[in-house]
Amino acid sequence: MDNIQEIVKLAVTALEDVKGKNIVTLDTSELTSLFQHLIVCTGDSNRQVKALANSVAVTLKEAGVDLVGTEGHESGEWVLVDAGDVVIHVMLPAVRDYYDLEALWGGQKPSFTPVGGKPWSAA
């Protein structure tokens, strides 16, 4: 299966089936060449985070999507499912709040003012 929108739809449905919360999909095609879409989801417990990621992996494999791999099943705090052009992050609420991937990949460049307000060239 090569249709990115279909892969995103399958992944979101798999997350919804296991009661994933705050599911956000981001089109990252203009931001990076590494992948086209990013999906972020919250699970209430380590067990649910693992179950959500497993649901996505099984659903995508059954649909014929080749998975690059998965990471994070050991702790269950943040599990990543890499489906090539679509990358799915399933996280505990505190981990999601801390890393704030939506802001990182939402297209907004972070603003940073160096200490003292001097430009980088003067640092």
Summary of the structure (lengths in Angstrom):
residues: 123
radius of gyration: 16.3
end to end distance: 49.8
largest distance: 55.6
contacts: 344
relative contact order: 0.19
helix: 40%
strand: 22%
